[in-house]
Amino acid sequence: MSREPIDEWARELKKRGIKTFETKDLPDDLKDRPMIIKAKYKGVIKKCRISDEGPKGGTRRIVWEVT
């Protein structure tokens, strides 16, 4: 698998000033779940923390950091 699309995706995140993000907060053109998964395994992004939203037992979301 070529790393070029992943690198272009990460470069676009950096160009837009996105350093940390939750998937739901990304712009529609960058909200690509398969790309996020590939970037995680290639080391382009890493898990920064887990965000707990809402009341007890609410939704848990991963906050990603661009490396």
PyMOL Python script that loads the backbone (N, CA, C, O; Angstrom):
from pymol import cmd

cmd.read_pdbstr("""\
ATOM      1  N   MET A   1       0.849  -1.181   0.000  1.00  0.00           N
ATOM      2  CA  MET A   1       0.000   0.000   0.000  1.00  0.00           C
ATOM      3  C   MET A   1       0.891   1.241   0.000  1.00  0.00           C
ATOM      4  O   MET A   1       1.837   1.347   0.781  1.00  0.00           O
ATOM      5  N   SER A   2       0.578   2.140  -0.862  1.00  0.00           N
ATOM      6  CA  SER A   2       1.317   3.391  -0.958  1.00  0.00           C
ATOM      7  C   SER A   2       0.956   4.306   0.210  1.00  0.00           C
ATOM      8  O   SER A   2      -0.183   4.325   0.676  1.00  0.00           O
ATOM      9  N   ARG A   3       1.947   5.058   0.669  1.00  0.00           N
ATOM     10  CA  ARG A   3       1.714   5.975   1.785  1.00  0.00           C
ATOM     11  C   ARG A   3       1.323   7.360   1.306  1.00  0.00           C
ATOM     12  O   ARG A   3       0.962   8.212   2.118  1.00  0.00           O
ATOM     13  N   GLU A   4       1.389   7.602  -0.004  1.00  0.00           N
ATOM     14  CA  GLU A   4       1.122   8.943  -0.533  1.00  0.00           C
ATOM     15  C   GLU A   4      -0.241   9.505  -0.139  1.00  0.00           C
ATOM     16  O   GLU A   4      -0.299  10.641   0.332  1.00  0.00           O
ATOM     17  N   PRO A   5      -1.338   8.770  -0.307  1.00  0.00           N
ATOM     18  CA  PRO A   5      -2.637   9.365   0.072  1.00  0.00           C
ATOM     19  C   PRO A   5      -2.699   9.727   1.556  1.00  0.00           C
ATOM     20  O   PRO A   5      -3.295  10.738   1.929  1.00  0.00           O
ATOM     21  N   ILE A   6      -2.088   8.906   2.392  1.00  0.00           N
ATOM     22  CA  ILE A   6      -2.092   9.175   3.834  1.00  0.00           C
ATOM     23  C   ILE A   6      -1.286  10.432   4.125  1.00  0.00           C
ATOM     24  O   ILE A   6      -1.710  11.275   4.915  1.00  0.00           O
ATOM     25  N   ASP A   7      -0.118  10.563   3.483  1.00  0.00           N
ATOM     26  CA  ASP A   7       0.711  11.744   3.686  1.00  0.00           C
ATOM     27  C   ASP A   7       0.018  13.010   3.194  1.00  0.00           C
ATOM     28  O   ASP A   7       0.112  14.061   3.828  1.00  0.00           O
ATOM     29  N   GLU A   8      -0.675  12.910   2.066  1.00  0.00           N
ATOM     30  CA  GLU A   8      -1.420  14.071   1.542  1.00  0.00           C
ATOM     31  C   GLU A   8      -2.539  14.461   2.506  1.00  0.00           C
ATOM     32  O   GLU A   8      -2.766  15.648   2.744  1.00  0.00           O
ATOM     33  N   TRP A   9      -3.228  13.484   3.054  1.00  0.00           N
ATOM     34  CA  TRP A   9      -4.311  13.736   4.005  1.00  0.00           C
ATOM     35  C   TRP A   9      -3.767  14.430   5.250  1.00  0.00           C
ATOM     36  O   TRP A   9      -4.353  15.401   5.727  1.00  0.00           O
ATOM     37  N   ALA A  10      -2.635  13.929   5.780  1.00  0.00           N
ATOM     38  CA  ALA A  10      -2.023  14.531   6.969  1.00  0.00           C
ATOM     39  C   ALA A  10      -1.504  15.938   6.658  1.00  0.00           C
ATOM     40  O   ALA A  10      -1.614  16.837   7.491  1.00  0.00           O
ATOM     41  N   ARG A  11      -0.947  16.128   5.479  1.00  0.00           N
ATOM     42  CA  ARG A  11      -0.453  17.444   5.073  1.00  0.00           C
ATOM     43  C   ARG A  11      -1.599  18.455   5.014  1.00  0.00           C
ATOM     44  O   ARG A  11      -1.434  19.616   5.389  1.00  0.00           O
ATOM     45  N   GLU A  12      -2.755  18.003   4.540  1.00  0.00           N
ATOM     46  CA  GLU A  12      -3.938  18.874   4.471  1.00  0.00           C
ATOM     47  C   GLU A  12      -4.416  19.234   5.878  1.00  0.00           C
ATOM     48  O   GLU A  12      -4.827  20.369   6.117  1.00  0.00           O
ATOM     49  N   LEU A  13      -4.367  18.283   6.810  1.00  0.00           N
ATOM     50  CA  LEU A  13      -4.731  18.580   8.203  1.00  0.00           C
ATOM     51  C   LEU A  13      -3.817  19.668   8.757  1.00  0.00           C
ATOM     52  O   LEU A  13      -4.285  20.634   9.360  1.00  0.00           O
ATOM     53  N   LYS A  14      -2.513  19.507   8.551  1.00  0.00           N
ATOM     54  CA  LYS A  14      -1.541  20.483   9.061  1.00  0.00           C
ATOM     55  C   LYS A  14      -1.729  21.838   8.389  1.00  0.00           C
ATOM     56  O   LYS A  14      -1.614  22.877   9.040  1.00  0.00           O
ATOM     57  N   LYS A  15      -2.018  21.832   7.090  1.00  0.00           N
ATOM     58  CA  LYS A  15      -2.212  23.085   6.357  1.00  0.00           C
ATOM     59  C   LYS A  15      -3.393  23.870   6.904  1.00  0.00           C
ATOM     60  O   LYS A  15      -3.375  25.100   6.923  1.00  0.00           O
ATOM     61  N   ARG A  16      -4.416  23.156   7.348  1.00  0.00           N
ATOM     62  CA  ARG A  16      -5.605  23.799   7.905  1.00  0.00           C
ATOM     63  C   ARG A  16      -5.462  24.112   9.393  1.00  0.00           C
ATOM     64  O   ARG A  16      -6.380  24.652  10.009  1.00  0.00           O
ATOM     65  N   GLY A  17      -4.315  23.772   9.964  1.00  0.00           N
ATOM     66  CA  GLY A  17      -4.059  24.086  11.367  1.00  0.00           C
ATOM     67  C   GLY A  17      -4.704  23.126  12.343  1.00  0.00           C
ATOM     68  O   GLY A  17      -4.908  23.472  13.507  1.00  0.00           O
ATOM     69  N   ILE A  18      -5.027  21.936  11.894  1.00  0.00           N
ATOM     70  CA  ILE A  18      -5.653  20.942  12.763  1.00  0.00           C
ATOM     71  C   ILE A  18      -4.552  20.105  13.405  1.00  0.00           C
ATOM     72  O   ILE A  18      -3.862  19.351  12.718  1.00  0.00           O
ATOM     73  N   LYS A  19      -4.384  20.236  14.725  1.00  0.00           N
ATOM     74  CA  LYS A  19      -3.351  19.487  15.445  1.00  0.00           C
ATOM     75  C   LYS A  19      -3.950  18.326  16.222  1.00  0.00           C
ATOM     76  O   LYS A  19      -3.353  17.252  16.294  1.00  0.00           O
ATOM     77  N   THR A  20      -5.121  18.532  16.803  1.00  0.00           N
ATOM     78  CA  THR A  20      -5.860  17.471  17.473  1.00  0.00           C
ATOM     79  C   THR A  20      -7.299  17.529  16.967  1.00  0.00           C
ATOM     80  O   THR A  20      -7.806  18.599  16.630  1.00  0.00           O
ATOM     81  N   PHE A  21      -7.943  16.376  16.918  1.00  0.00           N
ATOM     82  CA  PHE A  21      -9.306  16.349  16.394  1.00  0.00           C
ATOM     83  C   PHE A  21     -10.059  15.122  16.877  1.00  0.00           C
ATOM     84  O   PHE A  21      -9.467  14.096  17.214  1.00  0.00           O
ATOM     85  N   GLU A  22     -11.364  15.252  16.902  1.00  0.00           N
ATOM     86  CA  GLU A  22     -12.272  14.121  17.010  1.00  0.00           C
ATOM     87  C   GLU A  22     -12.832  13.930  15.610  1.00  0.00           C
ATOM     88  O   GLU A  22     -13.028  14.906  14.887  1.00  0.00           O
ATOM     89  N   THR A  23     -13.086  12.721  15.228  1.00  0.00           N
ATOM     90  CA  THR A  23     -13.535  12.440  13.868  1.00  0.00           C
ATOM     91  C   THR A  23     -14.762  13.261  13.492  1.00  0.00           C
ATOM     92  O   THR A  23     -14.858  13.741  12.363  1.00  0.00           O
ATOM     93  N   LYS A  24     -15.695  13.429  14.414  1.00  0.00           N
ATOM     94  CA  LYS A  24     -16.931  14.156  14.110  1.00  0.00           C
ATOM     95  C   LYS A  24     -16.686  15.635  13.836  1.00  0.00           C
ATOM     96  O   LYS A  24     -17.513  16.289  13.200  1.00  0.00           O
ATOM     97  N   ASP A  25     -15.552  16.174  14.310  1.00  0.00           N
ATOM     98  CA  ASP A  25     -15.263  17.595  14.155  1.00  0.00           C
ATOM     99  C   ASP A  25     -14.501  17.930  12.875  1.00  0.00           C
ATOM    100  O   ASP A  25     -14.322  19.107  12.561  1.00  0.00           O
ATOM    101  N   LEU A  26     -14.051  16.927  12.133  1.00  0.00           N
ATOM    102  CA  LEU A  26     -13.310  17.185  10.898  1.00  0.00           C
ATOM    103  C   LEU A  26     -14.221  17.758   9.818  1.00  0.00           C
ATOM    104  O   LEU A  26     -15.420  17.479   9.815  1.00  0.00           O
ATOM    105  N   PRO A  27     -13.670  18.557   8.899  1.00  0.00           N
ATOM    106  CA  PRO A  27     -14.459  18.996   7.746  1.00  0.00           C
ATOM    107  C   PRO A  27     -14.871  17.776   6.918  1.00  0.00           C
ATOM    108  O   PRO A  27     -14.187  16.753   6.932  1.00  0.00           O
ATOM    109  N   ASP A  28     -15.969  17.888   6.212  1.00  0.00           N
ATOM    110  CA  ASP A  28     -16.519  16.749   5.472  1.00  0.00           C
ATOM    111  C   ASP A  28     -15.523  16.132   4.491  1.00  0.00           C
ATOM    112  O   ASP A  28     -15.500  14.913   4.325  1.00  0.00           O
ATOM    113  N   ASP A  29     -14.700  16.955   3.841  1.00  0.00           N
ATOM    114  CA  ASP A  29     -13.773  16.401   2.856  1.00  0.00           C
ATOM    115  C   ASP A  29     -12.597  15.654   3.501  1.00  0.00           C
ATOM    116  O   ASP A  29     -11.896  14.920   2.805  1.00  0.00           O
ATOM    117  N   LEU A  30     -12.368  15.816   4.783  1.00  0.00           N
ATOM    118  CA  LEU A  30     -11.301  15.098   5.486  1.00  0.00           C
ATOM    119  C   LEU A  30     -11.834  13.994   6.391  1.00  0.00           C
ATOM    120  O   LEU A  30     -11.057  13.238   6.973  1.00  0.00           O
ATOM    121  N   LYS A  31     -13.144  13.899   6.511  1.00  0.00           N
ATOM    122  CA  LYS A  31     -13.778  12.913   7.392  1.00  0.00           C
ATOM    123  C   LYS A  31     -13.866  11.586   6.643  1.00  0.00           C
ATOM    124  O   LYS A  31     -14.911  11.228   6.098  1.00  0.00           O
ATOM    125  N   ASP A  32     -12.749  10.868   6.629  1.00  0.00           N
ATOM    126  CA  ASP A  32     -12.634   9.611   5.888  1.00  0.00           C
ATOM    127  C   ASP A  32     -12.171   8.529   6.864  1.00  0.00           C
ATOM    128  O   ASP A  32     -10.980   8.421   7.156  1.00  0.00           O
ATOM    129  N   ARG A  33     -13.102   7.738   7.361  1.00  0.00           N
ATOM    130  CA  ARG A  33     -12.788   6.753   8.397  1.00  0.00           C
ATOM    131  C   ARG A  33     -11.694   5.774   7.976  1.00  0.00           C
ATOM    132  O   ARG A  33     -10.786   5.521   8.767  1.00  0.00           O
ATOM    133  N   PRO A  34     -11.737   5.209   6.761  1.00  0.00           N
ATOM    134  CA  PRO A  34     -10.638   4.314   6.358  1.00  0.00           C
ATOM    135  C   PRO A  34      -9.278   5.013   6.366  1.00  0.00           C
ATOM    136  O   PRO A  34      -8.269   4.393   6.700  1.00  0.00           O
ATOM    137  N   MET A  35      -9.241   6.294   6.003  1.00  0.00           N
ATOM    138  CA  MET A  35      -7.985   7.035   5.995  1.00  0.00           C
ATOM    139  C   MET A  35      -7.474   7.228   7.428  1.00  0.00           C
ATOM    140  O   MET A  35      -6.271   7.151   7.676  1.00  0.00           O
ATOM    141  N   ILE A  36      -8.385   7.477   8.359  1.00  0.00           N
ATOM    142  CA  ILE A  36      -7.996   7.638   9.759  1.00  0.00           C
ATOM    143  C   ILE A  36      -7.417   6.330  10.293  1.00  0.00           C
ATOM    144  O   ILE A  36      -6.418   6.343  11.012  1.00  0.00           O
ATOM    145  N   ILE A  37      -8.025   5.222   9.954  1.00  0.00           N
ATOM    146  CA  ILE A  37      -7.531   3.920  10.400  1.00  0.00           C
ATOM    147  C   ILE A  37      -6.149   3.641   9.812  1.00  0.00           C
ATOM    148  O   ILE A  37      -5.254   3.191  10.527  1.00  0.00           O
ATOM    149  N   LYS A  38      -5.969   3.901   8.524  1.00  0.00           N
ATOM    150  CA  LYS A  38      -4.674   3.684   7.881  1.00  0.00           C
ATOM    151  C   LYS A  38      -3.612   4.598   8.486  1.00  0.00           C
ATOM    152  O   LYS A  38      -2.484   4.169   8.727  1.00  0.00           O
ATOM    153  N   ALA A  39      -3.971   5.853   8.732  1.00  0.00           N
ATOM    154  CA  ALA A  39      -3.022   6.814   9.307  1.00  0.00           C
ATOM    155  C   ALA A  39      -2.602   6.386  10.708  1.00  0.00           C
ATOM    156  O   ALA A  39      -1.453   6.582  11.103  1.00  0.00           O
ATOM    157  N   LYS A  40      -3.535   5.803  11.458  1.00  0.00           N
ATOM    158  CA  LYS A  40      -3.216   5.323  12.808  1.00  0.00           C
ATOM    159  C   LYS A  40      -2.165   4.218  12.739  1.00  0.00           C
ATOM    160  O   LYS A  40      -1.191   4.242  13.492  1.00  0.00           O
ATOM    161  N   TYR A  41      -2.352   3.255  11.848  1.00  0.00           N
ATOM    162  CA  TYR A  41      -1.417   2.138  11.745  1.00  0.00           C
ATOM    163  C   TYR A  41      -0.077   2.539  11.134  1.00  0.00           C
ATOM    164  O   TYR A  41       0.933   1.887  11.398  1.00  0.00           O
ATOM    165  N   LYS A  42      -0.046   3.583  10.335  1.00  0.00           N
ATOM    166  CA  LYS A  42       1.208   4.066   9.732  1.00  0.00           C
ATOM    167  C   LYS A  42       1.946   5.042  10.644  1.00  0.00           C
ATOM    168  O   LYS A  42       3.066   5.448  10.332  1.00  0.00           O
ATOM    169  N   GLY A  43       1.336   5.425  11.767  1.00  0.00           N
ATOM    170  CA  GLY A  43       1.994   6.312  12.718  1.00  0.00           C
ATOM    171  C   GLY A  43       1.880   7.792  12.379  1.00  0.00           C
ATOM    172  O   GLY A  43       2.630   8.604  12.919  1.00  0.00           O
ATOM    173  N   VAL A  44       0.960   8.156  11.499  1.00  0.00           N
ATOM    174  CA  VAL A  44       0.768   9.556  11.114  1.00  0.00           C
ATOM    175  C   VAL A  44      -0.041  10.293  12.176  1.00  0.00           C
ATOM    176  O   VAL A  44       0.161  11.487  12.398  1.00  0.00           O
ATOM    177  N   ILE A  45      -0.960   9.580  12.836  1.00  0.00           N
ATOM    178  CA  ILE A  45      -1.724  10.144  13.951  1.00  0.00           C
ATOM    179  C   ILE A  45      -1.611   9.184  15.128  1.00  0.00           C
ATOM    180  O   ILE A  45      -1.335   7.998  14.946  1.00  0.00           O
ATOM    181  N   LYS A  46      -1.825   9.698  16.330  1.00  0.00           N
ATOM    182  CA  LYS A  46      -1.830   8.831  17.505  1.00  0.00           C
ATOM    183  C   LYS A  46      -2.944   9.271  18.439  1.00  0.00           C
ATOM    184  O   LYS A  46      -3.403  10.413  18.400  1.00  0.00           O
ATOM    185  N   LYS A  47      -3.366   8.334  19.280  1.00  0.00           N
ATOM    186  CA  LYS A  47      -4.432   8.617  20.233  1.00  0.00           C
ATOM    187  C   LYS A  47      -3.885   9.537  21.311  1.00  0.00           C
ATOM    188  O   LYS A  47      -2.891   9.220  21.964  1.00  0.00           O
ATOM    189  N   CYS A  48      -4.532  10.664  21.492  1.00  0.00           N
ATOM    190  CA  CYS A  48      -4.102  11.663  22.454  1.00  0.00           C
ATOM    191  C   CYS A  48      -4.789  11.415  23.800  1.00  0.00           C
ATOM    192  O   CYS A  48      -4.138  11.376  24.844  1.00  0.00           O
ATOM    193  N   ARG A  49      -6.087  11.253  23.760  1.00  0.00           N
ATOM    194  CA  ARG A  49      -6.863  10.992  24.971  1.00  0.00           C
ATOM    195  C   ARG A  49      -8.263  10.525  24.568  1.00  0.00           C
ATOM    196  O   ARG A  49      -8.609  10.502  23.387  1.00  0.00           O
ATOM    197  N   ILE A  50      -9.048  10.159  25.559  1.00  0.00           N
ATOM    198  CA  ILE A  50     -10.436   9.785  25.318  1.00  0.00           C
ATOM    199  C   ILE A  50     -11.308  10.844  25.958  1.00  0.00           C
ATOM    200  O   ILE A  50     -11.162  11.154  27.141  1.00  0.00           O
ATOM    201  N   SER A  51     -12.212  11.394  25.175  1.00  0.00           N
ATOM    202  CA  SER A  51     -13.101  12.455  25.629  1.00  0.00           C
ATOM    203  C   SER A  51     -14.427  11.841  26.053  1.00  0.00           C
ATOM    204  O   SER A  51     -15.063  11.122  25.282  1.00  0.00           O
ATOM    205  N   ASP A  52     -14.832  12.124  27.267  1.00  0.00           N
ATOM    206  CA  ASP A  52     -16.145  11.668  27.752  1.00  0.00           C
ATOM    207  C   ASP A  52     -17.129  12.804  27.569  1.00  0.00           C
ATOM    208  O   ASP A  52     -16.978  13.872  28.161  1.00  0.00           O
ATOM    209  N   GLU A  53     -18.122  12.572  26.759  1.00  0.00           N
ATOM    210  CA  GLU A  53     -19.138  13.590  26.482  1.00  0.00           C
ATOM    211  C   GLU A  53     -20.452  13.184  27.124  1.00  0.00           C
ATOM    212  O   GLU A  53     -20.775  11.999  27.210  1.00  0.00           O
ATOM    213  N   GLY A  54     -21.187  14.153  27.564  1.00  0.00           N
ATOM    214  CA  GLY A  54     -22.529  13.925  28.071  1.00  0.00           C
ATOM    215  C   GLY A  54     -22.571  13.387  29.490  1.00  0.00           C
ATOM    216  O   GLY A  54     -21.557  13.375  30.189  1.00  0.00           O
ATOM    217  N   PRO A  55     -23.748  12.940  29.914  1.00  0.00           N
ATOM    218  CA  PRO A  55     -23.941  12.458  31.281  1.00  0.00           C
ATOM    219  C   PRO A  55     -23.217  11.132  31.513  1.00  0.00           C
ATOM    220  O   PRO A  55     -22.663  10.534  30.590  1.00  0.00           O
ATOM    221  N   LYS A  56     -23.236  10.700  32.749  1.00  0.00           N
ATOM    222  CA  LYS A  56     -22.581   9.444  33.113  1.00  0.00           C
ATOM    223  C   LYS A  56     -23.059   8.326  32.190  1.00  0.00           C
ATOM    224  O   LYS A  56     -24.258   8.146  31.977  1.00  0.00           O
ATOM    225  N   GLY A  57     -22.108   7.587  31.653  1.00  0.00           N
ATOM    226  CA  GLY A  57     -22.458   6.530  30.711  1.00  0.00           C
ATOM    227  C   GLY A  57     -22.691   7.050  29.315  1.00  0.00           C
ATOM    228  O   GLY A  57     -23.220   6.335  28.465  1.00  0.00           O
ATOM    229  N   GLY A  58     -22.299   8.297  29.064  1.00  0.00           N
ATOM    230  CA  GLY A  58     -22.497   8.911  27.752  1.00  0.00           C
ATOM    231  C   GLY A  58     -21.504   8.392  26.729  1.00  0.00           C
ATOM    232  O   GLY A  58     -20.865   7.359  26.926  1.00  0.00           O
ATOM    233  N   THR A  59     -21.389   9.112  25.656  1.00  0.00           N
ATOM    234  CA  THR A  59     -20.542   8.736  24.545  1.00  0.00           C
ATOM    235  C   THR A  59     -19.076   8.992  24.866  1.00  0.00           C
ATOM    236  O   THR A  59     -18.731  10.028  25.436  1.00  0.00           O
ATOM    237  N   ARG A  60     -18.221   8.054  24.503  1.00  0.00           N
ATOM    238  CA  ARG A  60     -16.772   8.233  24.646  1.00  0.00           C
ATOM    239  C   ARG A  60     -16.199   8.389  23.256  1.00  0.00           C
ATOM    240  O   ARG A  60     -16.499   7.600  22.361  1.00  0.00           O
ATOM    241  N   ARG A  61     -15.360   9.422  23.071  1.00  0.00           N
ATOM    242  CA  ARG A  61     -14.777   9.688  21.762  1.00  0.00           C
ATOM    243  C   ARG A  61     -13.264   9.764  21.870  1.00  0.00           C
ATOM    244  O   ARG A  61     -12.730  10.247  22.869  1.00  0.00           O
ATOM    245  N   ILE A  62     -12.578   9.287  20.844  1.00  0.00           N
ATOM    246  CA  ILE A  62     -11.129   9.345  20.804  1.00  0.00           C
ATOM    247  C   ILE A  62     -10.695  10.694  20.233  1.00  0.00           C
ATOM    248  O   ILE A  62     -11.231  11.156  19.226  1.00  0.00           O
ATOM    249  N   VAL A  63      -9.730  11.308  20.882  1.00  0.00           N
ATOM    250  CA  VAL A  63      -9.133  12.544  20.389  1.00  0.00           C
ATOM    251  C   VAL A  63      -7.787  12.151  19.785  1.00  0.00           C
ATOM    252  O   VAL A  63      -6.934  11.581  20.464  1.00  0.00           O
ATOM    253  N   TRP A  64      -7.606  12.464  18.488  1.00  0.00           N
ATOM    254  CA  TRP A  64      -6.390  12.103  17.753  1.00  0.00           C
ATOM    255  C   TRP A  64      -5.450  13.304  17.675  1.00  0.00           C
ATOM    256  O   TRP A  64      -5.890  14.453  17.636  1.00  0.00           O
ATOM    257  N   GLU A  65      -4.168  13.021  17.653  1.00  0.00           N
ATOM    258  CA  GLU A  65      -3.139  14.050  17.507  1.00  0.00           C
ATOM    259  C   GLU A  65      -2.327  13.765  16.250  1.00  0.00           C
ATOM    260  O   GLU A  65      -1.881  12.636  16.046  1.00  0.00           O
ATOM    261  N   VAL A  66      -2.130  14.765  15.415  1.00  0.00           N
ATOM    262  CA  VAL A  66      -1.337  14.626  14.196  1.00  0.00           C
ATOM    263  C   VAL A  66       0.127  14.690  14.590  1.00  0.00           C
ATOM    264  O   VAL A  66       0.554  15.641  15.245  1.00  0.00           O
ATOM    265  N   THR A  67       0.912  13.672  14.191  1.00  0.00           N
ATOM    266  CA  THR A  67       2.336  13.652  14.552  1.00  0.00           C
ATOM    267  C   THR A  67       3.201  14.253  13.466  1.00  0.00           C
ATOM    268  O   THR A  67       4.422  14.313  13.612  1.00  0.00           O
TER     269      THR A  67
END
""", "prot")
cmd.dss("prot")
cmd.show_as("cartoon", "prot")
cmd.util.cbc("prot")
cmd.orient("prot")
